[in-house]
Amino acid sequence: PLCSNNNPYASFGATLARDEEQNLWSTPHDVTHTEADDDRVLYNMIVVRNQLDKDSEEWQKLNYDIYTLRQTRKEVRSRWKHILEDLGFQKEADSLLSVTKLSIISDSQNMGKARDILLKLSEETNIFPTSWELSERYLFVVDRLIALDAADEFFKMASVVYPKKPNGERVDDSQKAPQC
């Protein structure tokens, strides 16, 4: 009975592994993130890696790049969540950061302001790593902050918690002064 095709649990482990590979943002069973350009880049890396022999050097390099990109995304999300919680959005932080293909911009007039704030965050703070390309995902988050009238406070907090050095270099986490 364990080897028959009638066993509903036979492919359970394989299904979970497949779901995890499709999971671009490390949220279980969430395949809604393959819409943005940066999501497609990661998805394409996963597809190419899965076509390679696991013992090959190319597979190992791609696997490392995929892991590094996912860790960077987690770090950036964690920074945003930290600031949102410091601003008093402890219960709402996860929902404010949740962006799927069903997410919409609340007001099209805010789009320009949201882009400006996101660019300013990228240029004047250390909230994004130096190699980070601005993600459309955070445009939606900034739009939500504008709707909540909290975008300026978010930028101010990000400037304090994740400042850049005066000469334009970024301050790493070990060099920052402790924050309240």
C-alpha positions in Angstrom: 0.0 0.0 0.0 2.9 2.4 0.6 4.1 2.0 -2.9 0.8 2.3 -4.7 -0.5 5.4 -6.4 -3.5 5.4 -4.1 -1.5 6.7 -1.2 -2.5 10.4 -0.7 0.7 11.1 1.3 3.2 9.6 -1.2 4.2 12.9 -2.7 3.8 15.1 0.4 7.5 15.7 0.9 8.1 16.4 -2.7 5.2 18.9 -2.8 6.6 20.8 0.2 10.1 20.9 -1.4 8.6 22.3 -4.6 6.6 24.9 -2.7 9.7 25.9 -0.8 11.6 26.4 -4.1 8.8 28.6 -5.4 8.8 30.5 -2.2 10.8 33.6 -3.2 10.2 35.7 -0.1 10.5 32.9 2.5 6.8 32.9 3.2 5.5 29.3 3.1 3.3 28.4 0.1 3.3 31.9 -1.2 3.8 32.0 -5.0 2.3 35.5 -5.5 5.7 37.2 -5.6 6.8 36.3 -9.1 5.2 39.4 -10.6 7.9 42.1 -10.0 11.2 42.2 -11.9 13.3 41.4 -8.8 11.1 38.4 -8.1 11.5 37.1 -11.7 15.3 37.4 -11.4 15.3 35.2 -8.3 12.8 32.8 -9.9 14.9 32.5 -13.0 18.0 31.8 -10.9 16.1 29.0 -9.2 14.9 27.5 -12.5 18.4 27.5 -13.9 19.9 26.0 -10.8 17.3 23.2 -10.8 18.4 22.3 -14.3 22.0 21.8 -13.3 23.7 18.8 -11.8 23.9 19.3 -8.0 27.5 18.3 -7.9 28.5 21.0 -10.4 30.4 24.2 -9.5 27.7 26.2 -11.4 24.9 24.7 -9.2 26.9 25.5 -6.0 27.5 29.1 -7.2 23.8 29.7 -8.1 22.7 28.1 -4.9 24.9 30.4 -2.9 23.7 33.5 -4.9 20.1 32.4 -4.3 20.7 32.0 -0.6 22.5 35.4 -0.4 19.7 37.2 -2.2 17.1 35.7 0.1 19.1 36.6 3.2 19.5 40.2 1.9 15.8 40.4 1.4 15.1 39.1 4.9 17.6 41.7 6.3 16.0 44.6 4.5 12.5 43.4 5.5 13.7 43.1 9.1 15.0 46.7 9.0 11.7 48.0 7.7 9.8 46.0 10.3 12.1 47.4 13.1 11.4 51.0 12.1 7.6 50.3 11.7 7.5 48.8 15.2 9.5 51.8 16.6 6.9 54.1 15.1 4.1 52.3 17.0 3.0 49.8 14.3 3.8 46.7 16.3 0.6 44.8 15.3 0.4 46.2 11.8 4.1 45.9 10.7 3.7 42.5 9.0 0.5 43.5 7.1 2.1 46.8 6.1 5.1 44.9 4.6 2.9 42.3 3.0 2.8 42.9 -0.8 1.3 40.4 -3.3 0.2 40.7 -6.9 -3.2 41.7 -5.6 -1.7 44.8 -3.8 -2.8 48.2 -5.2 -1.6 51.7 -4.8 -4.0 53.5 -2.6 -3.9 56.9 -4.5 -2.3 57.4 -7.8 -1.4 61.0 -6.8 0.8 59.5 -4.1 2.9 57.5 -6.6 5.4 60.4 -7.3 5.8 61.1 -3.6 6.2 57.5 -2.8 9.0 57.1 -5.5 10.7 60.3 -4.2 10.7 59.0 -0.6 11.9 55.5 -1.6 14.7 57.1 -3.6 15.6 59.4 -0.7 15.6 56.3 1.6 18.0 54.6 -0.8 20.4 57.5 -1.2 20.4 59.0 2.4 20.1 55.9 4.6 21.5 52.5 5.1 18.1 50.8 5.1 19.0 49.1 1.8 22.4 47.4 1.1 24.7 49.2 -1.4 24.2 46.6 -4.1 20.4 46.7 -3.7 18.2 47.6 -6.6 15.1 49.4 -5.5 12.2 47.0 -5.2 8.7 47.7 -6.4 7.6 46.0 -3.2 8.7 48.9 -1.0 6.9 51.4 -3.3 3.7 49.8 -2.1 4.9 50.0 1.5 5.8 53.7 1.2 2.4 54.3 -0.4 0.7 52.8 2.6 2.8 55.0 4.9 1.8 58.1 3.0 -1.9 57.1 3.4 -1.2 56.7 7.1 0.6 60.1 7.2 3.7 58.3 8.6 6.0 58.4 5.6 8.0 61.4 6.8 8.4 60.0 10.3 9.5 56.7 8.8 12.2 58.5 6.8 13.4 60.4 9.9 13.6 57.2 11.9 15.4 55.4 9.1 17.9 58.3 8.9 18.6 57.9 12.7 18.6 54.1 12.9 20.3 53.4 9.6 22.4 56.5 8.8 25.1 56.9 6.1 28.5 58.2 6.9 29.1 61.8 5.9 31.4 60.8 3.0 28.6 58.7 1.4 29.7 55.3 2.7 27.1 53.3 4.5 27.4 52.6 8.3 27.3 48.9 9.0 25.3 47.6 12.0 28.3 47.1 14.2 29.3 50.8 13.9 25.9 52.2 14.8 25.2 53.8 18.1 22.6 52.0 20.2 19.1 53.4 19.6 16.2 53.8 22.0 
